Amino acid sequence: MRIFDSWFKGPSNTSRSENIEDYAIKKIPSHYRWPIPAIILVLIGNSTALFFFTFGAKLSFTVGWPLMLLPLTYLFIGSSLIGMVMIHLASKEGLTVDMMTRGMGFGYIGSAVTSFIYGINFIFYFLLEGTIVTNAISFSFNLQVHSFESIMVFAAVGLLKLVLVWYGMKELQIFQTWGALLYSVLLGVAIYMLVSNFDVVGPSQWLPIEPISIDSLGMAFMLANGQVVFQGLMATDYGRFAKSDTGYRGGFICMVGMLAPLIGNMLIGPLFAYTLMHSMNDKSAMTYADPGYIFPLIMGVWGSIFVLITQIRINVMNLYSASLALSNSFSLIFNFTPGRPWWMVAVYIFGCFFYAVNILNYLDIFLAITGILTNTWILILLVDHFICKKLLNYGPSDFVEYRRPFLFKWNPTGVFSLAIGVIIGAIGVLEFYPIYYSSFLAMISGAIIHIILTIMTNGQYYFAKFPTDRETKWNESLKREVK
C-alpha cells in the first residue's frame, strides 16, 4: 500500500483552492509535484480515446498493411522526442507550455495568441469527442442526430464531464485510474463479441481503399504529423507536475506510458473496421471506422456504455487543457482571471452551441490550419531552446523567464516566423501545392525563419530587463548587452 501511495498518488497536503486552480497561470511549487506513474495513469485517459480507433482505420484505408506501420513509427518516435523534451522543460520550470512560450521567442502578449489558438483546438476536440458519444447514445435509443433530444444528451454528458474535472489534477487522477480498469474490461468484451459473432479479418487483408501512390503515402504521413506535436503537448500539460529533477528520461517514460496503449488502439481500429466491412459491406468504409456506430452495433447498449465511459475519460482532459490555455491567454491580453474552472464552463457552453448548429461539417479547413499552427509553434520553441540559446548563446538555456516585468510584450522573431510558417502551410491547404506537404513545410520554414530573425536581432527581444534573481550559467558578457 505504501508503494501504491508513493508511486500512484498525488500530493495530499494541498488545499481545495490549489486543486481547483491547479496553477494554470502560476509556477507549480515543490509540494504540488506528482510521481511519474501517477501522471501516466492520467495520460492513459488520452491513449484510450476512441478517436484513435478511427485514426488507425483511416491510416489503413489510406495505405493498408504493412505500410501503415511507417507513419505509426514516425508518430511514436516523433511524439516521444518532442514530449520528452517539453516535459523536461515544463517540469523543471513548473510551467505550462503557454507560460514557457512567453520567454521562448514570443513575448508575453505573443504567447497569448498561441494560447488562444491552442485553447480553440481543445474546444473542437471536446466537440468532436462529445459528438461520438452522443451519436452512440442516439443510435442505441433511435434518436435523430442533432435533434433537440440529442442536443440534451450532449449537454447532459458534457455537464458530467465538467463536474468530474472541476477539482483539476486530483479528480483527473482518481477518475482515470478506475476508468482505465473499466475500459479494459469493456474493450475485452467488445473484442470477444467481435471474434464470436464475425469472421475476423487480420492484417493481411487490411487493403487500402484506393491504389497506393505517393499521394496516399504522403497523406498518411500528414495525418501522423498532425498528431506528433499534439500528443507531445497533451502530455506536457500533465508532465509539468513531475518533480523538477525529472530529466529527459522521466519525460521519455511518460511518453512511452501514454503512446504504447495509444498505438495499440490505432491497430485495433482497423481490426474492427475491416471485420465489419467484410461481413456487412452495406455502408461506406468510414462508417465502420466510427466508434459511435460500431460498438453499439457489436455490443448493443453495453457498446453505448463503453463509448460513454471512454469519451468521458478523454473529454475531461480536453476541458482541462482548454482551461489552462484560455486562462493564460485572457489573463495576459485582458488581465481577466475568473479562474481556471470557469473557462471549462465556457468550453462546455461553446461545445453545446456548436453541436446544436452542426458546425463540424465546416471544420476541415479550420482544423487543418490550427494543426499547422500548433506544429509550427512548438518547433519554434524547440529550435529557440536548442539552437538559438544553447548552440548560438543568444540567451540563457538553463531557465525560462515567464514574468511580465522582465519580458517584452512582443518578441517579433517568434511571432513573425509563426505567421510566415502558417501562411506557407495555408497555401498548401488551399491546394496551391500538394496538401500533404503543408504541415511539414510550415514547421520547417517557421523554425528556420525564427533562427534567422534571432541572429538578425542579436537576441535583443528575449528580455526587457534581465532578471537578477535567477541563477544562470549564461555568459556574463552577453548578459550586459541586455539593458
BADREN-748858 format. One record per residue (C-alpha): residue in three letters; chain; residue number from 0; x, y, z. Coordinates in nm, 3 decimals. Layout:
code,unit,pos,x,y,z
ALA,A,NUM,X,Y,Z
...
***
This chain:
code,unit,pos,x,y,z
MET,A,0,0.000,0.000,0.000
ARG,A,1,0.287,0.238,0.077
ILE,A,2,0.437,0.166,-0.265
PHE,A,3,0.099,0.237,-0.427
ASP,A,4,0.070,0.568,-0.242
SER,A,5,0.424,0.678,-0.329
TRP,A,6,0.402,0.578,-0.695
PHE,A,7,0.042,0.629,-0.799
LYS,A,8,-0.099,0.905,-0.577
GLY,A,9,-0.052,1.279,-0.594
PRO,A,10,0.033,1.514,-0.307
SER,A,11,-0.200,1.506,-0.006
ASN,A,12,-0.102,1.828,0.172
THR,A,13,-0.290,2.056,-0.068
SER,A,14,-0.580,2.297,-0.031
ARG,A,15,-0.910,2.293,-0.219
SER,A,16,-0.828,2.622,-0.392
GLU,A,17,-0.497,2.477,-0.516
ASN,A,18,-0.675,2.173,-0.659
ILE,A,19,-0.935,2.386,-0.837
GLU,A,20,-0.693,2.635,-0.993
ASP,A,21,-0.409,2.380,-1.049
TYR,A,22,-0.153,2.658,-1.107
ALA,A,23,-0.292,2.741,-1.451
ILE,A,24,-0.113,3.078,-1.458
LYS,A,25,0.144,3.030,-1.183
LYS,A,26,0.461,2.830,-1.124
ILE,A,27,0.397,2.491,-0.962
PRO,A,28,0.555,2.475,-0.611
SER,A,29,0.761,2.177,-0.495
HIS,A,30,0.489,2.044,-0.262
TYR,A,31,0.243,2.008,-0.551
ARG,A,32,0.454,1.765,-0.759
TRP,A,33,0.335,1.420,-0.870
PRO,A,34,0.517,1.085,-0.921
ILE,A,35,0.557,0.981,-1.284
PRO,A,36,0.342,0.662,-1.257
ALA,A,37,0.050,0.874,-1.131
ILE,A,38,0.093,1.111,-1.427
ILE,A,39,0.100,0.816,-1.669
LEU,A,40,-0.232,0.691,-1.526
VAL,A,41,-0.387,1.026,-1.618
LEU,A,42,-0.229,1.025,-1.965
ILE,A,43,-0.370,0.679,-2.038
GLY,A,44,-0.708,0.851,-2.048
ASN,A,45,-0.587,1.022,-2.365
SER,A,46,-0.448,0.696,-2.507
THR,A,47,-0.789,0.529,-2.494
ALA,A,48,-0.980,0.798,-2.684
LEU,A,49,-1.199,0.636,-2.949
PHE,A,50,-1.064,0.890,-3.195
PHE,A,51,-0.757,0.667,-3.223
PHE,A,52,-0.970,0.372,-3.340
THR,A,53,-1.091,0.595,-3.622
PHE,A,54,-0.741,0.729,-3.684
GLY,A,55,-0.593,0.379,-3.720
ALA,A,56,-0.872,0.271,-3.952
LYS,A,57,-0.822,0.582,-4.165
LEU,A,58,-0.449,0.507,-4.199
SER,A,59,-0.522,0.150,-4.306
PHE,A,60,-0.782,0.271,-4.560
THR,A,61,-0.516,0.507,-4.698
VAL,A,62,-0.207,0.284,-4.730
GLY,A,63,-0.303,-0.058,-4.593
TRP,A,64,-0.086,-0.309,-4.408
PRO,A,65,0.211,-0.308,-4.353
LEU,A,66,0.276,0.042,-4.492
MET,A,67,0.064,0.196,-4.216
LEU,A,68,0.342,0.097,-3.975
LEU,A,69,0.567,0.366,-4.129
PRO,A,70,0.356,0.669,-4.025
LEU,A,71,0.279,0.499,-3.692
THR,A,72,0.650,0.455,-3.625
TYR,A,73,0.709,0.820,-3.715
LEU,A,74,0.427,0.922,-3.479
PHE,A,75,0.569,0.716,-3.192
ILE,A,76,0.928,0.834,-3.229
GLY,A,77,0.842,1.196,-3.307
SER,A,78,0.592,1.233,-3.022
SER,A,79,0.830,1.062,-2.779
LEU,A,80,1.114,1.301,-2.859
ILE,A,81,0.902,1.617,-2.854
GLY,A,82,0.717,1.514,-2.538
MET,A,83,1.039,1.408,-2.366
VAL,A,84,1.197,1.750,-2.421
MET,A,85,0.885,1.953,-2.341
ILE,A,86,0.806,1.756,-2.023
HIS,A,87,1.165,1.801,-1.908
LEU,A,88,1.145,2.178,-1.958
ALA,A,89,0.792,2.210,-1.814
SER,A,90,0.865,2.003,-1.503
LYS,A,91,1.195,2.182,-1.443
GLU,A,92,1.024,2.522,-1.461
GLY,A,93,0.687,2.415,-1.318
LEU,A,94,0.512,2.598,-1.604
THR,A,95,0.257,2.523,-1.874
VAL,A,96,0.372,2.530,-2.237
ASP,A,97,0.178,2.856,-2.278
MET,A,98,0.371,3.025,-1.997
MET,A,99,0.706,2.899,-2.124
THR,A,100,0.623,3.037,-2.468
ARG,A,101,0.649,3.389,-2.320
GLY,A,102,1.026,3.359,-2.273
MET,A,103,1.097,3.130,-2.568
GLY,A,104,1.074,3.369,-2.859
PHE,A,105,0.723,3.517,-2.838
GLY,A,106,0.696,3.770,-2.553
TYR,A,107,0.408,3.767,-2.307
ILE,A,108,0.138,3.902,-2.541
GLY,A,109,0.274,3.698,-2.830
SER,A,110,0.231,3.383,-2.619
ALA,A,111,-0.131,3.477,-2.554
VAL,A,112,-0.202,3.442,-2.926
THR,A,113,-0.067,3.086,-2.938
SER,A,114,-0.250,3.003,-2.613
PHE,A,115,-0.579,3.119,-2.760
ILE,A,116,-0.540,2.906,-3.074
TYR,A,117,-0.431,2.611,-2.857
GLY,A,118,-0.743,2.655,-2.645
ILE,A,119,-0.964,2.673,-2.954
ASN,A,120,-0.817,2.338,-3.063
PHE,A,121,-0.946,2.178,-2.744
ILE,A,122,-1.291,2.332,-2.782
PHE,A,123,-1.332,2.149,-3.110
TYR,A,124,-1.176,1.828,-2.981
PHE,A,125,-1.427,1.849,-2.696
LEU,A,126,-1.698,1.890,-2.960
LEU,A,127,-1.565,1.602,-3.172
GLU,A,128,-1.534,1.355,-2.885
GLY,A,129,-1.870,1.463,-2.742
THR,A,130,-2.032,1.408,-3.081
ILE,A,131,-1.906,1.047,-3.091
VAL,A,132,-2.064,0.957,-2.758
THR,A,133,-2.385,1.148,-2.836
ASN,A,134,-2.419,0.965,-3.168
ALA,A,135,-2.366,0.630,-2.993
ILE,A,136,-2.641,0.700,-2.741
SER,A,137,-2.869,0.837,-3.015
PHE,A,138,-2.806,0.521,-3.221
SER,A,139,-2.900,0.297,-2.925
PHE,A,140,-3.222,0.484,-2.845
ASN,A,141,-3.323,0.569,-3.205
LEU,A,142,-3.282,0.944,-3.158
GLN,A,143,-3.225,1.163,-3.460
VAL,A,144,-2.875,1.312,-3.468
HIS,A,145,-2.873,1.686,-3.387
SER,A,146,-3.236,1.676,-3.280
PHE,A,147,-3.343,1.852,-2.959
GLU,A,148,-3.321,1.520,-2.772
SER,A,149,-2.964,1.452,-2.890
ILE,A,150,-2.863,1.808,-2.800
MET,A,151,-2.989,1.739,-2.448
VAL,A,152,-2.783,1.418,-2.443
PHE,A,153,-2.471,1.615,-2.546
ALA,A,154,-2.541,1.877,-2.277
ALA,A,155,-2.603,1.620,-2.002
VAL,A,156,-2.291,1.418,-2.078
GLY,A,157,-2.087,1.741,-2.103
LEU,A,158,-2.214,1.854,-1.764
LEU,A,159,-2.100,1.526,-1.611
LYS,A,160,-1.752,1.581,-1.758
LEU,A,161,-1.745,1.931,-1.613
VAL,A,162,-1.816,1.801,-1.263
LEU,A,163,-1.555,1.527,-1.293
VAL,A,164,-1.269,1.769,-1.365
TRP,A,165,-1.375,2.071,-1.156
TYR,A,166,-1.106,1.994,-0.897
GLY,A,167,-0.830,1.957,-1.154
MET,A,168,-0.548,1.706,-1.149
LYS,A,169,-0.666,1.539,-0.826
GLU,A,170,-1.001,1.433,-0.969
LEU,A,171,-0.846,1.350,-1.305
GLN,A,172,-0.605,1.104,-1.145
ILE,A,173,-0.876,0.923,-0.947
PHE,A,174,-1.120,0.909,-1.239
GLN,A,175,-0.862,0.796,-1.494
THR,A,176,-0.726,0.521,-1.267
TRP,A,177,-1.061,0.348,-1.217
GLY,A,178,-1.180,0.438,-1.566
ALA,A,179,-0.881,0.256,-1.717
LEU,A,180,-0.982,-0.069,-1.545
LEU,A,181,-1.342,-0.045,-1.662
TYR,A,182,-1.230,0.050,-2.013
SER,A,183,-1.001,-0.255,-2.032
VAL,A,184,-1.282,-0.489,-1.927
LEU,A,185,-1.532,-0.349,-2.177
LEU,A,186,-1.278,-0.346,-2.461
GLY,A,187,-1.206,-0.712,-2.385
VAL,A,188,-1.578,-0.786,-2.404
ALA,A,189,-1.603,-0.599,-2.737
ILE,A,190,-1.315,-0.800,-2.887
TYR,A,191,-1.466,-1.125,-2.756
MET,A,192,-1.805,-1.044,-2.913
LEU,A,193,-1.637,-0.945,-3.240
VAL,A,194,-1.445,-1.276,-3.256
SER,A,195,-1.754,-1.477,-3.155
ASN,A,196,-2.002,-1.322,-3.397
PHE,A,197,-1.797,-1.225,-3.703
ASP,A,198,-1.524,-1.372,-3.923
VAL,A,199,-1.223,-1.173,-3.808
VAL,A,200,-1.019,-1.005,-4.080
GLY,A,201,-0.647,-0.997,-3.999
PRO,A,202,-0.377,-0.751,-4.111
SER,A,203,-0.302,-0.941,-4.433
GLN,A,204,-0.643,-0.829,-4.562
TRP,A,205,-0.619,-0.466,-4.450
LEU,A,206,-0.600,-0.334,-4.804
PRO,A,207,-0.616,0.035,-4.900
ILE,A,208,-0.942,0.167,-5.046
GLU,A,209,-0.757,0.323,-5.341
PRO,A,210,-0.434,0.202,-5.510
ILE,A,211,-0.121,0.306,-5.318
SER,A,212,0.061,0.609,-5.457
ILE,A,213,0.298,0.882,-5.347
ASP,A,214,-0.008,1.093,-5.271
SER,A,215,-0.164,0.833,-5.044
LEU,A,216,0.161,0.772,-4.855
GLY,A,217,0.206,1.148,-4.820
MET,A,218,-0.147,1.182,-4.682
ALA,A,219,-0.076,0.907,-4.426
PHE,A,220,0.234,1.089,-4.302
MET,A,221,0.041,1.417,-4.294
LEU,A,222,-0.221,1.254,-4.070
ALA,A,223,0.054,1.125,-3.840
ASN,A,224,0.233,1.460,-3.840
GLY,A,225,-0.081,1.629,-3.712
GLN,A,226,-0.067,1.407,-3.403
VAL,A,227,0.310,1.409,-3.344
VAL,A,228,0.319,1.751,-3.183
PHE,A,229,-0.031,1.746,-3.037
GLN,A,230,0.036,1.429,-2.834
GLY,A,231,0.359,1.580,-2.701
LEU,A,232,0.169,1.892,-2.594
MET,A,233,-0.111,1.692,-2.435
ALA,A,234,0.145,1.502,-2.228
THR,A,235,0.325,1.823,-2.128
ASP,A,236,0.007,1.971,-1.978
TYR,A,237,0.027,1.694,-1.717
GLY,A,238,0.401,1.620,-1.721
ARG,A,239,0.464,1.969,-1.578
PHE,A,240,0.353,1.827,-1.241
ALA,A,241,0.651,1.589,-1.233
LYS,A,242,0.937,1.663,-0.994
SER,A,243,1.172,1.937,-1.107
ASP,A,244,1.463,1.693,-1.142
THR,A,245,1.266,1.456,-1.369
GLY,A,246,1.507,1.496,-1.661
TYR,A,247,1.476,1.364,-2.015
ARG,A,248,1.446,1.002,-1.904
GLY,A,249,1.141,1.077,-1.691
GLY,A,250,0.982,1.264,-1.980
PHE,A,251,1.051,0.973,-2.213
ILE,A,252,0.893,0.726,-1.967
CYS,A,253,0.580,0.944,-1.952
MET,A,254,0.556,0.946,-2.331
VAL,A,255,0.607,0.572,-2.372
GLY,A,256,0.349,0.508,-2.099
MET,A,257,0.096,0.714,-2.296
LEU,A,258,0.193,0.618,-2.652
ALA,A,259,0.216,0.238,-2.615
PRO,A,260,-0.158,0.187,-2.549
LEU,A,261,-0.236,0.468,-2.795
ILE,A,262,-0.062,0.283,-3.082
GLY,A,263,-0.232,-0.037,-2.969
ASN,A,264,-0.573,0.127,-3.006
MET,A,265,-0.476,0.253,-3.351
LEU,A,266,-0.413,-0.109,-3.454
ILE,A,267,-0.740,-0.233,-3.300
GLY,A,268,-0.932,0.024,-3.508
PRO,A,269,-0.874,-0.143,-3.846
LEU,A,270,-0.934,-0.487,-3.690
PHE,A,271,-1.292,-0.383,-3.609
ALA,A,272,-1.340,-0.176,-3.926
TYR,A,273,-1.230,-0.441,-4.180
THR,A,274,-1.406,-0.724,-3.996
LEU,A,275,-1.740,-0.542,-4.000
MET,A,276,-1.688,-0.406,-4.351
HIS,A,277,-1.620,-0.754,-4.493
SER,A,278,-1.910,-0.910,-4.300
MET,A,279,-2.175,-0.650,-4.377
ASN,A,280,-2.047,-0.422,-4.652
ASP,A,281,-2.369,-0.220,-4.670
LYS,A,282,-2.225,0.119,-4.572
SER,A,283,-1.928,0.339,-4.659
ALA,A,284,-1.588,0.236,-4.524
MET,A,285,-1.565,0.533,-4.283
THR,A,286,-1.893,0.428,-4.120
TYR,A,287,-1.713,0.118,-3.992
ALA,A,288,-1.440,0.342,-3.853
ASP,A,289,-1.693,0.537,-3.641
PRO,A,290,-1.687,0.408,-3.280
GLY,A,291,-2.026,0.569,-3.218
TYR,A,292,-2.167,0.323,-3.472
ILE,A,293,-1.959,0.005,-3.444
PHE,A,294,-1.960,-0.055,-3.066
PRO,A,295,-2.339,-0.025,-3.021
LEU,A,296,-2.369,-0.248,-3.330
ILE,A,297,-2.149,-0.517,-3.172
MET,A,298,-2.245,-0.483,-2.804
GLY,A,299,-2.587,-0.320,-2.801
VAL,A,300,-2.649,-0.096,-2.501
TRP,A,301,-2.318,-0.205,-2.349
GLY,A,302,-2.149,-0.061,-2.657
SER,A,303,-2.305,0.277,-2.582
ILE,A,304,-2.186,0.247,-2.221
PHE,A,305,-1.837,0.163,-2.346
VAL,A,306,-1.833,0.469,-2.573
LEU,A,307,-1.972,0.686,-2.293
ILE,A,308,-1.704,0.584,-2.043
THR,A,309,-1.421,0.613,-2.293
GLN,A,310,-1.521,0.951,-2.430
ILE,A,311,-1.582,1.100,-2.087
ARG,A,312,-1.227,0.999,-1.996
ILE,A,313,-1.074,1.185,-2.290
ASN,A,314,-1.311,1.480,-2.286
VAL,A,315,-1.236,1.571,-1.927
MET,A,316,-0.876,1.608,-2.048
ASN,A,317,-0.991,1.833,-2.334
LEU,A,318,-1.180,2.051,-2.085
TYR,A,319,-0.878,2.066,-1.856
SER,A,320,-0.623,2.154,-2.125
ALA,A,321,-0.855,2.415,-2.278
SER,A,322,-0.894,2.581,-1.938
LEU,A,323,-0.514,2.609,-1.898
ALA,A,324,-0.465,2.767,-2.240
LEU,A,325,-0.757,3.012,-2.215
SER,A,326,-0.662,3.113,-1.859
ASN,A,327,-0.316,3.214,-1.978
SER,A,328,-0.442,3.390,-2.291
PHE,A,329,-0.708,3.609,-2.131
SER,A,330,-0.502,3.690,-1.823
LEU,A,331,-0.231,3.836,-2.049
ILE,A,332,-0.441,4.016,-2.308
PHE,A,333,-0.726,4.146,-2.089
ASN,A,334,-0.594,4.086,-1.734
PHE,A,335,-0.912,3.882,-1.692
THR,A,336,-0.872,3.598,-1.439
PRO,A,337,-1.209,3.447,-1.340
GLY,A,338,-1.037,3.118,-1.250
ARG,A,339,-0.950,2.804,-1.444
PRO,A,340,-1.280,2.615,-1.383
TRP,A,341,-1.487,2.893,-1.536
TRP,A,342,-1.300,2.857,-1.861
MET,A,343,-1.416,2.495,-1.861
VAL,A,344,-1.773,2.623,-1.828
ALA,A,345,-1.712,2.846,-2.132
VAL,A,346,-1.578,2.550,-2.333
TYR,A,347,-1.883,2.345,-2.230
ILE,A,348,-2.124,2.619,-2.343
PHE,A,349,-1.945,2.666,-2.677
GLY,A,350,-1.945,2.288,-2.730
CYS,A,351,-2.322,2.264,-2.676
PHE,A,352,-2.385,2.554,-2.914
PHE,A,353,-2.159,2.421,-3.190
TYR,A,354,-2.311,2.072,-3.161
ALA,A,355,-2.660,2.223,-3.196
VAL,A,356,-2.570,2.405,-3.521
ASN,A,357,-2.373,2.104,-3.656
ILE,A,358,-2.064,2.315,-3.720
LEU,A,359,-1.848,2.003,-3.755
ASN,A,360,-1.949,1.991,-4.121
TYR,A,361,-1.745,2.307,-4.181
LEU,A,362,-1.434,2.245,-3.973
ASP,A,363,-1.196,2.054,-4.202
ILE,A,364,-1.001,2.360,-4.316
PHE,A,365,-1.014,2.517,-3.970
LEU,A,366,-0.865,2.209,-3.802
ALA,A,367,-0.602,2.180,-4.075
ILE,A,368,-0.488,2.540,-4.016
THR,A,369,-0.482,2.509,-3.636
GLY,A,370,-0.287,2.184,-3.668
ILE,A,371,-0.031,2.359,-3.885
LEU,A,372,-0.010,2.642,-3.633
THR,A,373,0.043,2.406,-3.338
ASN,A,374,0.322,2.213,-3.512
THR,A,375,0.498,2.533,-3.623
TRP,A,376,0.465,2.692,-3.280
ILE,A,377,0.624,2.400,-3.093
LEU,A,378,0.906,2.352,-3.342
ILE,A,379,0.990,2.721,-3.299
LEU,A,380,1.009,2.667,-2.922
LEU,A,381,1.243,2.370,-2.970
VAL,A,382,1.484,2.547,-3.206
ASP,A,383,1.472,2.852,-2.980
HIS,A,384,1.589,2.644,-2.685
PHE,A,385,1.840,2.414,-2.856
ILE,A,386,1.976,2.631,-3.137
CYS,A,387,1.919,2.999,-3.057
LYS,A,388,2.006,2.967,-2.688
LYS,A,389,2.209,2.653,-2.634
LEU,A,390,2.409,2.649,-2.958
LEU,A,391,2.422,3.018,-3.058
ASN,A,392,2.414,3.151,-2.700
TYR,A,393,2.168,3.437,-2.762
GLY,A,394,2.002,3.375,-2.426
PRO,A,395,2.015,3.151,-2.117
SER,A,396,1.909,2.792,-2.174
ASP,A,397,1.913,2.695,-1.805
PHE,A,398,1.589,2.877,-1.719
VAL,A,399,1.278,3.013,-1.890
GLU,A,400,1.155,3.356,-1.783
TYR,A,401,0.777,3.400,-1.772
ARG,A,402,0.720,3.711,-1.558
ARG,A,403,0.587,4.025,-1.726
PRO,A,404,0.828,4.283,-1.582
PHE,A,405,1.124,4.111,-1.748
LEU,A,406,0.973,4.046,-2.092
PHE,A,407,0.869,4.246,-2.396
LYS,A,408,0.503,4.235,-2.493
TRP,A,409,0.602,4.100,-2.833
ASN,A,410,0.910,3.915,-2.948
PRO,A,411,0.893,3.964,-3.326
THR,A,412,1.122,3.669,-3.400
GLY,A,413,0.872,3.407,-3.285
VAL,A,414,0.558,3.593,-3.387
PHE,A,415,0.673,3.668,-3.743
SER,A,416,0.822,3.324,-3.803
LEU,A,417,0.500,3.160,-3.681
ALA,A,418,0.289,3.383,-3.907
ILE,A,419,0.503,3.310,-4.213
GLY,A,420,0.509,2.936,-4.142
VAL,A,421,0.130,2.923,-4.105
ILE,A,422,0.082,3.119,-4.429
ILE,A,423,0.306,2.871,-4.613
GLY,A,424,0.105,2.583,-4.468
ALA,A,425,-0.227,2.751,-4.551
ILE,A,426,-0.120,2.784,-4.916
GLY,A,427,-0.092,2.404,-4.922
VAL,A,428,-0.434,2.362,-4.760
LEU,A,429,-0.573,2.579,-5.040
GLU,A,430,-0.411,2.324,-5.278
PHE,A,431,-0.159,2.550,-5.450
TYR,A,432,0.079,2.260,-5.385
PRO,A,433,0.007,1.904,-5.255
ILE,A,434,-0.165,1.940,-4.918
TYR,A,435,0.035,1.659,-4.757
TYR,A,436,0.346,1.878,-4.765
SER,A,437,0.174,2.166,-4.583
SER,A,438,0.237,2.082,-4.218
PHE,A,439,0.598,1.978,-4.285
LEU,A,440,0.679,2.292,-4.485
ALA,A,441,0.510,2.514,-4.223
MET,A,442,0.711,2.357,-3.938
ILE,A,443,1.046,2.368,-4.115
SER,A,444,1.011,2.717,-4.264
GLY,A,445,0.885,2.865,-3.937
ALA,A,446,1.178,2.717,-3.744
ILE,A,447,1.440,2.833,-3.997
ILE,A,448,1.296,3.186,-4.012
HIS,A,449,1.299,3.207,-3.632
ILE,A,450,1.669,3.121,-3.620
ILE,A,451,1.747,3.379,-3.890
LEU,A,452,1.545,3.654,-3.717
THR,A,453,1.704,3.579,-3.379
ILE,A,454,2.050,3.614,-3.536
MET,A,455,1.949,3.937,-3.714
THR,A,456,1.812,4.091,-3.391
ASN,A,457,2.102,3.957,-3.182
GLY,A,458,1.853,3.808,-2.935
GLN,A,459,1.766,4.154,-2.802
TYR,A,460,1.393,4.078,-2.762
TYR,A,461,1.434,3.800,-2.507
PHE,A,462,1.438,4.036,-2.207
ALA,A,463,1.307,4.386,-2.143
LYS,A,464,1.538,4.373,-1.841
PHE,A,465,1.741,4.080,-1.719
PRO,A,466,1.613,3.903,-1.403
THR,A,467,1.889,3.923,-1.143
ASP,A,468,1.703,3.685,-0.910
ARG,A,469,1.759,3.380,-1.135
GLU,A,470,2.070,3.165,-1.114
THR,A,471,2.224,3.110,-1.456
LYS,A,472,2.545,2.998,-1.622
TRP,A,473,2.479,3.219,-1.921
ASN,A,474,2.781,3.413,-2.044
GLU,A,475,2.825,3.732,-1.839
SER,A,476,2.934,3.942,-2.137
LEU,A,477,2.608,3.864,-2.316
LYS,A,478,2.414,3.947,-2.001
ARG,A,479,2.546,4.300,-2.006
GLU,A,480,2.403,4.355,-2.353
VAL,A,481,2.050,4.344,-2.204
LYS,A,482,1.954,4.694,-2.090
***
